[in-house]
């Protein structure tokens, strides 16, 4: 298991659990800003996981253009299943947000500073 996947999925279940909206809102003062931050972080996580998965699967890729039957690679299937069992990137991002592990800043702060 890669370092990224271990860090991201440590202690987080695959099941969706309801979160207290007040806990999410109080981090920024606005529920919509909080959700936008979580969404952007979820996209970052998703992109990095996709890149990691494709890099691992490329190791098993056959680069021949023959018409031979494609054999199932058990290691490739196990890697894919491991990524499928991981929590959704939105769940990971929400957990990071609630634990104050996401750094964010408002544009207004930069404009008036």
C-alpha distances in whole Angstrom, upper triangle without the diagonal:
4,7,8,7,7,10,11,11,12,15,16,17,17,21,23,25,28,28,32,33,35,32,30,34,35,32,34,37,37,34,34,33,30,29,30,27,25,25,25,22,20,21,19,16,17,18,15,12,15,15,11,11,15,14,11,14,17,16,17,20,23,26,29,31,33,33,32,30,26,24,21,18,16,13,13,14,11,9,12,12,9,10,13,12,11,14,17,17,20,19,17,20,22,20,20,24,25,23,25,22,23,26,29,32,35,37,40,39,39,42,45,43
4,5,5,6,9,10,11,12,16,16,18,18,22,24,26,28,28,31,32,34,31,29,33,33,30,32,35,35,33,33,31,29,28,28,25,23,23,22,19,18,19,17,14,15,15,12,10,13,12,9,10,13,12,10,14,16,15,17,20,23,25,28,31,33,34,32,31,27,25,23,20,18,15,15,16,14,11,13,14,11,11,14,14,12,15,17,16,19,19,16,18,21,20,19,22,24,22,23,20,21,23,26,30,32,34,38,37,36,39,42,40
4,6,5,6,9,10,11,14,15,18,19,22,24,25,28,27,30,31,32,29,27,31,31,28,30,33,33,31,31,30,27,26,26,24,22,22,21,18,18,19,16,13,15,16,12,11,15,14,11,13,16,15,14,17,19,18,20,23,26,28,32,34,36,37,36,34,31,29,26,23,22,19,19,20,17,14,16,17,14,13,17,16,13,15,17,16,19,18,15,17,20,18,16,20,22,19,20,17,18,20,23,27,30,32,35,34,34,37,39,37
4,5,5,6,9,10,14,14,16,17,20,21,23,25,24,27,28,29,26,24,28,28,25,27,30,30,28,28,26,24,23,23,20,18,19,18,14,14,15,12,9,12,12,9,8,12,12,9,11,14,14,13,16,18,18,21,23,26,28,31,34,36,37,36,34,30,29,26,24,23,19,19,20,17,14,15,16,13,12,15,15,11,13,14,12,15,15,12,13,17,15,14,17,19,17,18,15,15,18,21,24,27,29,32,31,31,34,36,35
4,5,5,6,8,12,11,13,13,17,18,20,23,23,26,27,29,26,24,28,28,26,27,31,30,28,28,27,24,23,23,21,18,19,18,15,14,15,13,10,11,13,10,8,11,12,9,10,14,14,13,15,18,18,20,22,26,28,31,33,35,36,34,33,29,27,24,22,20,17,17,17,15,12,13,13,10,9,12,11,8,10,12,11,14,13,11,13,16,14,14,17,19,18,19,16,17,20,22,26,29,31,34,33,33,36,38,37
4,6,6,6,10,11,13,14,17,19,21,23,23,26,27,29,26,24,28,28,26,28,31,31,29,29,28,25,24,25,22,20,21,21,17,16,18,16,13,15,16,13,12,15,16,13,14,18,17,16,18,21,21,22,25,28,31,34,36,38,39,37,35,31,30,26,24,22,19,19,19,16,14,16,15,11,11,14,12,10,11,14,13,16,15,12,14,17,14,14,18,19,17,19,16,17,20,23,27,30,32,35,34,34,38,40,38
4,6,6,9,10,13,15,18,19,20,22,21,24,25,26,23,22,25,25,22,25,28,28,26,27,25,22,22,22,20,17,19,18,15,14,17,14,11,14,16,13,12,16,16,14,16,19,19,18,21,23,23,25,27,31,33,36,38,40,41,40,38,34,33,30,27,25,22,22,22,20,17,18,18,14,14,16,15,11,12,14,12,15,13,10,12,14,12,11,14,16,14,15,12,14,17,20,24,27,29,32,31,31,34,36,35
4,6,9,8,11,12,15,16,17,19,18,21,22,24,21,19,23,23,21,23,26,26,24,24,23,20,19,19,17,14,16,16,12,11,14,12,9,11,13,11,10,14,15,13,14,18,18,18,20,22,23,25,26,30,32,35,37,39,40,39,37,33,32,29,26,25,22,21,21,19,16,17,16,13,12,14,12,9,8,10,9,11,10,6,9,11,9,9,12,14,13,14,11,13,16,19,22,25,28,30,30,30,33,35,34
4,6,5,8,9,12,14,15,18,18,21,22,24,21,20,24,25,22,25,28,27,25,25,24,21,20,21,19,16,17,18,15,13,16,15,11,13,16,14,12,15,17,15,15,19,19,18,20,23,24,25,27,30,33,36,38,39,40,38,36,32,31,27,25,23,21,20,20,17,15,16,15,11,10,12,10,7,6,9,10,12,10,7,11,12,10,11,14,15,14,16,14,16,19,22,25,28,31,33,33,33,36,38,37
4,6,9,11,14,15,16,19,18,21,23,24,21,21,24,25,23,25,28,28,26,27,26,22,22,23,21,18,20,21,17,16,19,18,14,16,19,17,15,19,20,18,18,22,22,21,23,26,26,27,30,33,35,39,41,42,43,41,39,35,33,30,28,25,23,23,22,19,18,19,17,14,14,15,13,10,10,13,13,15,12,9,13,14,11,11,15,15,13,16,14,16,20,22,26,29,32,34,33,34,37,39,38
4,7,10,12,13,13,16,16,19,21,23,19,19,23,23,22,25,27,27,25,26,26,22,22,24,22,18,20,22,18,17,20,20,17,18,21,20,18,21,23,21,21,25,25,24,26,29,29,30,32,36,38,41,43,45,45,43,41,37,36,32,30,27,25,25,24,21,20,21,19,16,16,16,13,11,10,13,14,15,11,10,13,13,10,12,15,14,12,16,15,17,21,23,27,30,33,35,34,35,38,40,39
4,7,9,10,10,13,13,17,19,21,18,17,21,22,21,23,25,25,22,24,23,20,19,21,19,16,17,19,16,14,18,18,14,16,19,18,16,19,21,20,20,23,24,23,25,28,29,29,31,35,37,40,42,43,43,42,39,36,34,31,29,27,25,24,23,21,19,19,17,15,14,14,11,9,7,10,11,11,8,7,11,10,8,10,13,12,12,15,14,16,20,22,26,28,31,33,33,34,37,38,38
4,5,8,9,12,14,17,19,22,19,19,23,24,23,25,27,27,24,25,25,21,20,22,21,17,19,21,18,16,19,20,16,17,20,20,17,20,23,21,20,24,25,24,25,28,29,29,31,35,37,40,41,43,42,41,38,35,33,29,28,26,24,24,22,20,19,18,16,14,14,13,10,8,6,9,12,12,9,9,13,12,10,13,16,15,15,19,18,19,23,25,29,31,33,36,35,37,39,41,41
4,7,9,13,14,18,20,23,21,20,23,25,24,26,28,27,24,24,25,22,19,22,21,17,18,20,18,15,17,19,15,15,19,19,16,18,21,20,18,22,24,22,23,26,27,27,29,32,35,37,39,40,39,38,35,32,31,27,26,24,23,22,20,18,17,16,14,12,12,10,7,7,4,7,10,11,8,10,13,13,12,15,17,17,18,21,20,20,24,26,29,31,33,36,36,37,40,41,41
4,6,10,12,16,18,21,19,19,22,24,24,26,27,26,22,23,24,21,19,21,21,17,18,21,19,16,19,21,18,17,21,21,19,21,24,23,22,25,27,26,26,30,31,31,32,35,38,40,41,43,42,41,38,35,33,30,29,27,26,25,23,21,21,19,17,16,15,13,11,10,8,9,12,12,9,11,14,13,13,16,17,17,18,21,21,22,25,26,30,31,34,36,36,38,40,42,42
4,7,9,13,14,18,16,16,19,21,21,23,24,22,19,20,21,18,16,19,19,15,16,19,17,15,18,20,17,17,21,22,19,21,25,24,23,26,28,28,28,31,33,33,34,37,39,42,43,44,44,43,40,37,36,32,32,30,29,27,25,24,23,21,19,18,17,15,13,12,9,9,12,10,7,11,13,11,11,15,15,15,17,20,20,20,24,24,27,28,31,33,34,35,37,39,39
4,6,10,12,15,14,14,17,19,19,21,22,21,18,19,21,17,16,19,19,15,17,20,19,16,20,22,19,20,23,24,22,24,27,27,26,29,31,31,31,34,36,36,37,41,43,46,46,48,47,46,44,40,39,36,35,33,32,31,29,27,26,25,23,21,20,19,16,15,12,12,14,12,9,12,13,11,11,14,15,13,15,18,19,20,23,24,27,28,31,33,33,35,37,38,39
4,7,9,12,11,11,14,16,17,19,20,18,15,17,19,16,14,18,18,15,17,20,19,17,21,23,21,21,25,26,24,26,29,29,29,32,34,33,34,37,39,39,40,44,45,48,49,51,50,49,47,43,43,39,38,36,35,34,32,30,29,28,26,25,23,22,20,19,15,14,16,13,11,14,14,11,12,15,15,13,16,18,20,20,23,23,26,27,30,31,31,34,36,37,37
4,6,9,8,8,11,13,14,16,16,15,12,15,16,13,12,16,16,13,15,18,17,16,20,21,20,21,25,25,24,27,29,29,29,32,34,34,35,38,39,40,41,45,46,49,50,52,51,51,48,45,44,41,40,38,36,35,34,32,31,29,28,26,24,23,21,19,16,15,16,13,11,13,13,9,10,13,12,9,13,15,17,17,20,20,23,24,27,28,28,31,33,33,34
4,5,5,7,9,10,12,14,14,14,11,14,16,13,13,16,16,15,17,20,19,19,22,24,23,24,27,28,27,30,32,32,33,35,37,37,38,41,43,43,44,48,50,53,53,55,55,55,52,49,48,44,43,42,40,39,37,36,34,33,31,30,28,27,25,23,19,19,19,16,14,16,15,11,12,15,13,10,13,15,18,18,21,21,22,23,26,27,27,30,32,32,33
4,5,5,6,9,10,12,11,10,7,11,12,10,10,14,14,13,15,18,18,18,21,23,22,23,26,27,27,29,32,32,33,35,37,37,39,41,43,44,45,48,49,53,53,55,55,55,52,49,49,45,44,43,41,40,38,37,35,33,32,31,29,28,27,24,20,19,19,15,14,17,15,11,13,15,12,11,14,15,18,17,19,19,20,20,23,24,24,27,29,29,30
4,5,5,6,9,11,9,10,8,12,13,11,12,15,15,15,17,20,20,20,23,25,24,26,29,30,30,32,34,34,35,38,39,40,41,44,45,46,47,51,52,55,56,58,58,58,56,52,52,48,47,46,44,42,41,40,38,36,35,33,31,31,29,27,23,22,21,18,17,19,17,13,15,16,13,11,14,15,18,18,19,19,20,20,23,23,23,26,28,28,29
4,6,6,7,10,10,11,9,13,13,10,12,15,14,13,16,18,18,18,22,22,22,24,27,27,27,30,32,32,33,36,37,37,39,41,43,44,45,49,50,53,54,56,56,56,54,50,50,46,45,43,41,40,39,37,35,34,33,31,29,29,27,25,21,20,19,16,15,16,14,11,11,13,10,7,10,11,14,15,17,17,18,19,22,23,22,25,27,28,28
4,6,6,8,9,8,7,10,10,6,8,11,11,10,13,15,14,15,18,19,19,21,24,24,25,27,29,29,30,33,34,35,36,39,40,42,42,46,47,51,51,54,54,54,51,48,47,44,43,41,40,38,37,35,33,32,31,29,27,27,26,23,19,18,17,14,13,14,12,9,10,11,8,7,10,11,13,13,15,14,16,16,20,20,20,23,25,26,26
4,6,6,5,5,4,8,8,6,9,11,11,12,14,16,16,17,20,21,22,23,26,27,27,30,31,32,33,35,37,38,39,41,43,45,45,49,50,53,54,56,56,56,54,51,50,47,46,45,43,41,40,39,37,35,35,33,30,30,29,26,23,21,20,16,16,17,15,12,14,14,11,10,13,13,16,14,16,14,15,15,18,18,19,22,23,23,24
4,5,5,7,8,11,11,9,12,14,13,14,17,18,18,20,22,23,23,25,28,28,29,31,33,34,35,37,39,39,41,43,45,46,47,51,52,55,56,59,59,59,57,53,53,49,48,47,45,43,42,41,38,37,37,35,32,32,31,28,25,24,22,19,19,19,16,14,15,15,11,10,13,12,15,14,15,14,15,15,18,18,18,21,23,23,23
4,6,8,9,11,9,7,11,12,11,11,15,16,15,17,20,20,20,23,25,25,26,29,30,31,32,35,36,36,38,40,42,44,44,48,49,52,54,56,56,56,54,51,50,47,46,44,42,41,40,38,36,35,35,32,30,30,29,26,23,22,20,17,17,17,14,12,13,12,8,8,10,8,12,11,11,10,11,12,16,16,16,18,21,21,21
4,5,7,9,7,6,10,11,9,11,14,15,15,17,19,20,21,23,25,26,27,29,30,31,33,35,36,37,39,41,43,44,45,48,49,53,53,56,57,57,55,51,51,48,47,46,44,42,41,40,37,36,36,34,31,32,31,28,25,23,21,18,19,19,15,14,15,14,11,11,13,11,14,12,12,10,10,9,13,13,13,16,18,18,18
4,7,9,8,8,11,13,12,14,17,18,18,20,22,23,24,26,28,29,30,32,34,35,36,38,39,41,42,44,46,48,48,52,52,56,56,59,59,59,58,54,54,51,50,49,47,45,44,43,40,39,39,37,34,34,34,31,27,25,23,20,21,21,18,16,18,17,14,14,16,14,17,16,15,13,13,12,15,14,14,18,19,19,20
4,6,5,6,9,10,11,13,14,16,17,19,20,22,23,24,26,28,29,30,32,33,35,36,38,39,41,42,45,46,46,50,50,54,54,57,57,57,55,52,52,49,48,47,45,43,42,41,39,37,37,36,33,33,32,29,26,24,22,19,19,20,17,15,18,17,14,14,17,16,18,16,16,14,13,12,15,14,15,18,19,20,21
4,6,5,6,9,10,11,12,14,15,16,18,20,21,22,24,26,27,28,30,32,32,34,36,37,38,40,42,44,44,47,48,51,52,54,54,55,53,49,49,46,45,44,43,41,40,39,36,35,34,33,30,29,29,26,23,21,19,16,16,18,15,13,15,16,12,13,16,15,18,16,17,15,15,14,17,17,18,21,22,23,24
4,5,5,6,9,10,10,12,14,15,16,19,20,21,23,25,26,27,29,30,31,33,35,36,37,39,41,42,42,46,46,49,50,52,52,53,51,48,48,45,44,44,42,39,39,38,36,34,34,32,29,29,29,26,23,20,18,15,17,18,15,13,17,17,14,15,18,17,19,16,17,14,14,13,15,16,18,20,21,22,24
4,5,5,6,9,10,11,12,14,15,17,18,20,21,23,24,26,27,29,30,32,33,35,36,38,40,42,42,45,45,49,49,52,52,53,51,48,48,45,44,43,41,39,39,38,35,34,34,32,29,29,29,26,23,21,18,15,17,18,14,13,16,15,12,14,17,15,16,13,13,10,11,9,12,13,14,16,18,19,20
4,5,5,6,9,10,11,12,14,16,17,18,20,21,23,24,26,27,28,30,32,33,34,36,38,40,40,44,44,48,48,51,51,51,50,46,46,43,42,41,39,37,36,35,33,31,31,30,27,27,26,23,20,18,16,13,14,14,11,9,12,12,8,10,13,12,13,11,12,10,11,11,14,15,16,18,20,21,22
4,5,5,6,9,10,10,12,14,15,16,18,20,21,22,24,26,26,28,30,31,32,34,36,38,38,41,42,45,46,48,48,49,47,43,43,40,40,39,37,35,34,33,31,29,29,27,24,24,24,21,18,15,13,10,12,13,10,9,12,12,10,11,15,14,15,12,14,12,14,14,16,18,19,21,22,24,25
4,5,5,6,9,10,11,13,14,15,17,19,20,21,23,25,26,27,29,30,31,33,35,37,37,40,41,44,44,47,47,48,46,43,43,40,39,39,37,34,34,33,31,29,29,28,25,25,25,22,19,16,14,11,14,14,11,11,14,14,11,14,16,15,15,12,13,11,12,12,13,16,17,18,20,22,23
4,5,5,6,9,10,11,12,14,16,17,18,20,22,23,24,26,27,29,30,32,34,36,36,39,40,43,44,47,47,48,46,42,43,40,39,38,36,33,33,32,29,28,29,27,24,24,24,21,18,16,13,11,13,13,9,9,12,11,8,11,14,12,12,9,9,8,10,10,13,15,16,17,19,21,21
4,6,5,6,9,10,10,12,14,15,16,18,20,21,22,24,26,27,28,30,32,34,34,38,38,42,42,45,45,45,44,40,40,37,36,35,33,31,30,29,27,25,25,24,21,21,21,18,15,12,10,7,9,9,6,6,9,8,7,10,12,11,11,9,11,10,13,14,16,19,19,20,23,25,25
4,5,5,6,9,10,10,12,14,15,16,18,20,21,22,24,26,27,28,31,32,32,35,36,39,40,42,43,43,41,38,38,35,34,34,32,29,29,28,26,24,24,23,20,20,21,18,15,12,9,7,10,11,7,9,12,12,10,13,16,15,14,12,13,12,15,15,17,20,21,21,23,26,26
4,5,5,6,9,10,11,13,14,15,17,19,20,21,23,25,26,27,29,31,31,35,35,38,39,42,42,43,41,38,38,36,34,34,32,29,29,29,26,24,25,24,20,21,22,19,17,14,10,9,12,12,9,11,14,12,11,15,16,15,14,10,12,10,13,14,15,18,19,19,21,24,24
4,5,5,6,9,10,11,12,14,16,17,18,20,21,23,24,26,28,30,30,34,34,38,39,41,42,42,40,37,37,34,33,32,30,28,28,27,24,23,23,21,18,19,20,16,14,12,8,8,10,9,6,9,11,9,9,12,13,12,11,8,10,10,13,15,17,20,20,20,23,25,25
4,5,5,6,9,10,10,12,14,15,16,18,20,21,22,24,26,28,28,31,32,36,37,39,39,39,38,34,34,31,30,29,27,25,25,24,21,20,20,19,15,16,17,13,11,9,5,5,8,7,5,8,10,10,10,13,15,15,13,11,13,14,17,18,20,23,23,24,26,29,29
4,5,5,6,9,10,10,12,14,15,16,18,20,21,22,25,26,26,30,30,33,34,37,37,38,36,33,33,30,29,29,27,24,24,24,21,19,21,20,16,17,18,15,14,11,7,8,11,11,9,12,14,13,14,17,18,18,16,13,15,15,17,19,20,23,24,23,26,28,29
4,5,5,6,9,10,11,12,14,16,17,19,20,21,23,25,25,29,29,33,34,37,38,38,36,33,33,31,29,29,26,24,25,24,21,20,21,19,16,17,19,15,14,12,9,10,13,11,9,13,14,12,13,17,17,16,14,12,13,13,16,18,19,23,23,22,25,28,27
4,6,5,6,9,10,11,12,14,15,17,18,20,22,24,24,28,29,32,33,36,37,36,35,31,31,28,27,26,23,21,22,21,18,17,18,16,13,14,15,12,11,9,6,9,10,8,8,11,12,11,13,16,16,16,13,12,14,15,19,21,22,26,26,25,28,31,30
4,6,5,6,9,10,10,12,14,15,16,18,20,22,22,25,26,30,31,33,34,34,32,28,28,26,24,24,22,19,20,19,16,15,16,15,11,12,14,11,11,9,6,9,11,10,10,13,15,14,16,18,19,19,17,15,18,18,21,23,24,28,28,28,30,33,33
4,6,5,6,9,10,11,12,14,15,16,19,21,20,24,24,28,29,32,32,33,31,28,28,26,24,25,22,20,20,20,17,16,18,17,13,15,17,14,14,12,10,12,15,13,13,16,18,16,18,21,21,21,18,16,18,19,21,23,24,27,28,27,29,32,32
4,5,5,6,9,10,11,12,14,15,17,19,20,23,24,28,29,32,33,33,32,28,28,25,24,24,21,18,20,19,15,15,17,15,12,15,16,13,14,13,10,13,15,13,13,17,17,16,18,21,20,20,17,16,17,19,22,24,25,29,28,28,30,33,32
4,5,5,6,9,10,11,12,14,16,17,18,22,23,27,28,30,31,31,29,26,25,23,21,20,18,15,16,16,12,11,13,12,8,11,13,10,11,11,9,13,14,12,13,16,17,16,18,21,21,21,18,17,20,21,24,27,28,31,31,31,33,36,36
4,5,5,6,8,10,10,12,14,16,16,19,20,24,25,27,28,28,27,23,23,21,19,20,17,14,15,16,12,11,13,13,9,11,14,12,14,12,11,14,16,15,15,19,20,19,21,24,24,24,21,20,22,23,26,28,29,33,33,32,34,37,37
4,5,5,6,9,10,10,13,15,15,18,19,23,24,27,28,28,27,23,24,22,20,20,18,15,17,17,13,13,16,15,12,14,17,15,17,16,14,17,19,17,17,21,22,21,23,26,25,25,22,21,22,24,26,28,29,33,33,32,34,37,37
4,6,5,6,9,10,11,14,14,18,19,23,25,27,28,28,27,23,23,20,18,18,15,13,15,14,11,11,14,12,10,13,15,13,15,15,14,18,19,16,18,21,21,20,23,25,25,25,22,21,23,25,28,30,31,35,34,33,36,39,38
4,5,5,6,9,10,11,12,16,18,21,23,25,26,25,24,20,19,17,15,15,13,10,12,12,8,8,11,10,8,11,13,12,15,14,14,18,19,17,19,22,22,21,24,27,26,27,24,23,26,27,30,32,33,37,37,36,39,42,41
4,5,5,6,9,10,10,14,15,18,20,22,23,23,22,18,18,17,15,16,14,11,13,14,10,10,13,13,11,13,16,15,18,17,17,20,22,20,21,25,25,24,27,29,29,30,26,26,27,29,32,33,34,38,38,37,39,42,42
4,6,5,7,9,10,13,14,18,20,23,24,24,23,19,19,18,15,17,14,11,14,15,11,12,15,15,13,16,18,17,20,20,19,22,23,21,23,26,26,25,28,30,30,30,27,26,28,29,32,34,35,39,38,37,40,43,42
4,5,6,7,9,13,15,18,21,23,24,23,22,18,17,15,13,13,10,8,11,11,8,9,13,12,11,14,16,16,19,19,19,23,23,21,23,26,26,25,28,31,30,31,27,27,29,31,34,36,37,41,41,40,42,45,44
4,5,5,6,10,12,16,18,19,20,20,18,15,14,12,10,12,9,6,9,11,8,8,12,12,11,14,16,17,20,20,20,23,24,23,25,28,28,28,30,33,32,33,30,29,31,33,36,38,39,43,43,42,44,47,46
4,5,5,8,10,13,15,18,19,19,18,15,15,14,12,14,12,9,13,14,12,12,16,16,15,17,20,20,23,23,22,26,27,25,27,30,30,30,32,35,34,35,31,31,33,34,37,39,39,43,43,42,44,47,47
4,6,9,10,14,17,18,20,19,19,15,15,14,11,13,10,9,13,14,11,13,16,16,16,19,21,21,24,24,24,28,29,27,29,32,32,31,34,36,35,36,32,32,34,36,39,41,42,45,45,44,46,49,48
4,6,9,12,15,16,18,16,15,12,11,10,8,10,8,7,10,12,11,12,15,16,16,18,20,21,24,25,25,29,30,28,30,33,33,33,35,38,37,38,35,34,36,38,41,43,44,48,48,46,49,52,51
4,6,9,12,13,15,14,14,10,11,11,10,13,12,9,12,15,13,13,17,18,18,19,22,23,26,26,26,29,31,29,31,34,34,34,36,39,39,39,36,35,37,38,41,43,44,47,48,46,49,52,51
4,6,8,10,12,11,11,9,10,11,11,14,14,12,15,17,16,17,20,21,21,23,25,26,29,29,29,33,34,33,35,38,38,38,40,43,42,43,40,39,41,42,45,47,47,51,51,50,52,55,54
4,7,9,12,12,13,11,13,15,14,18,17,15,18,21,19,19,23,24,23,25,28,29,32,31,31,34,36,35,36,39,40,39,41,44,44,44,41,40,41,42,45,47,47,50,51,49,51,54,54
4,6,9,9,11,11,13,15,16,19,19,17,20,23,22,22,25,27,26,28,31,32,34,34,34,37,39,38,39,42,43,42,45,47,47,48,44,43,45,46,49,50,50,54,54,53,55,58,58
4,7,9,11,11,14,17,18,21,22,19,22,25,24,23,27,29,28,29,32,33,36,35,35,38,40,39,40,43,44,44,46,49,49,49,46,45,46,47,50,51,51,54,55,53,55,59,59
4,5,9,10,13,16,17,21,22,20,22,25,25,24,27,30,29,30,33,34,37,37,37,40,42,41,43,46,46,46,48,51,51,52,48,48,49,50,53,54,54,58,58,57,59,62,62
4,6,8,12,15,17,21,22,20,21,25,25,24,27,29,29,29,33,34,37,36,37,40,42,41,43,46,47,47,49,51,52,52,49,48,50,51,54,55,55,59,59,58,60,63,63
4,6,9,12,15,18,20,19,20,23,24,23,25,28,28,28,31,33,36,36,37,40,41,41,43,45,46,46,49,51,51,52,49,48,50,51,54,55,56,59,60,59,61,64,64
4,6,9,12,15,18,16,17,20,21,20,22,25,26,26,28,31,34,34,35,38,39,39,41,43,44,44,47,49,49,50,47,47,49,50,53,54,55,58,59,58,60,63,63
4,7,9,12,14,13,13,17,18,17,19,22,22,22,25,27,30,30,31,34,35,35,37,40,40,40,43,45,45,46,43,43,45,46,49,51,51,55,56,55,57,60,60
4,6,9,12,11,11,14,16,16,17,20,21,21,23,26,29,29,31,34,35,34,36,39,39,40,42,44,44,45,43,42,45,46,49,51,52,56,56,55,57,60,60
4,6,9,8,8,11,13,12,14,16,18,18,20,22,26,26,28,31,31,31,33,36,36,36,39,41,41,42,39,39,42,44,47,49,50,53,54,53,55,58,58
4,6,5,6,9,10,11,12,14,16,17,19,21,24,25,26,30,30,29,32,34,34,35,38,39,39,40,37,37,40,42,45,47,48,52,52,51,54,57,56
4,5,5,6,9,10,10,12,14,15,16,19,22,24,25,29,29,28,31,33,32,33,36,37,37,39,36,36,39,41,45,47,48,52,52,51,54,56,56
4,5,5,6,9,10,11,13,14,15,17,21,22,24,27,27,26,28,31,30,30,34,35,34,36,33,34,36,38,42,44,46,49,49,48,51,54,53
4,5,5,6,9,10,11,12,14,16,19,20,22,25,25,24,27,29,29,29,32,34,34,35,32,32,35,37,40,42,43,47,47,46,49,52,51
4,5,5,6,9,10,10,12,15,18,19,21,24,24,23,26,29,28,29,32,33,33,35,32,32,35,37,40,42,44,47,47,47,49,52,52
4,5,5,6,9,10,11,13,16,18,20,23,23,22,25,27,26,27,30,31,31,33,30,31,34,36,39,41,43,46,46,46,49,51,51
4,5,5,6,9,10,11,15,16,17,21,21,19,22,25,24,24,28,29,29,30,27,28,31,32,36,38,40,43,43,43,45,48,47
4,5,5,6,9,10,14,14,16,19,19,19,21,24,24,24,27,29,29,30,27,28,30,32,35,37,39,42,42,42,44,47,47
4,5,5,6,9,12,14,16,19,18,18,21,23,23,24,27,28,28,30,27,28,31,33,36,38,40,43,43,43,46,48,48
4,5,5,7,10,12,14,17,17,16,19,21,20,21,24,25,25,27,24,25,28,30,34,36,38,41,41,41,44,46,46
4,5,5,9,10,11,14,14,13,16,19,18,19,22,23,23,25,22,23,26,27,31,33,35,38,38,38,41,43,43
4,5,8,9,11,14,14,14,17,19,19,20,23,24,24,26,24,24,27,29,32,34,36,39,39,39,42,44,44
4,7,9,12,14,13,13,16,18,17,19,22,22,22,25,23,24,27,29,32,34,36,39,39,40,42,45,44
4,6,9,11,10,9,13,15,14,15,18,19,19,21,19,20,23,25,29,31,33,36,36,36,39,41,41
4,6,8,6,7,10,11,11,13,15,16,16,19,17,18,21,23,26,28,31,33,33,34,37,39,38
4,5,5,6,9,10,11,13,14,16,17,19,17,17,20,21,25,26,28,31,31,32,34,37,37
4,5,5,6,8,10,10,12,14,15,16,15,14,17,18,21,23,25,28,28,28,31,33,33
4,5,5,6,9,10,10,12,14,15,14,13,16,17,20,21,23,26,26,27,30,32,32
4,5,5,6,9,10,11,12,14,14,14,17,18,21,23,26,28,28,29,32,33,34
4,6,5,6,9,10,11,12,11,11,15,16,20,22,25,27,27,28,31,32,32
4,5,5,6,9,10,10,9,8,12,13,16,18,21,23,23,24,27,29,29
4,5,5,6,9,10,10,10,13,14,17,18,21,24,23,25,28,29,29
4,5,5,6,9,9,10,13,15,18,21,24,26,25,27,30,31,30
4,6,5,6,5,6,10,12,16,18,21,24,23,24,27,28,27
4,5,5,6,6,9,10,13,15,19,21,20,21,24,25,25
4,5,8,9,12,13,16,18,21,23,22,24,27,27,27
4,6,8,11,13,16,19,23,24,23,24,28,28,27
4,6,8,10,13,16,19,21,19,21,24,25,23
4,7,10,13,16,20,22,20,21,24,25,24
4,6,10,13,16,18,17,18,21,23,22
4,7,11,13,16,14,15,18,19,18
4,7,10,12,11,12,15,16,16
4,7,9,7,8,11,13,12
4,5,5,7,9,11,11
4,5,5,6,9,10
4,5,5,6,8
4,6,6,6
4,6,5
4,6
4
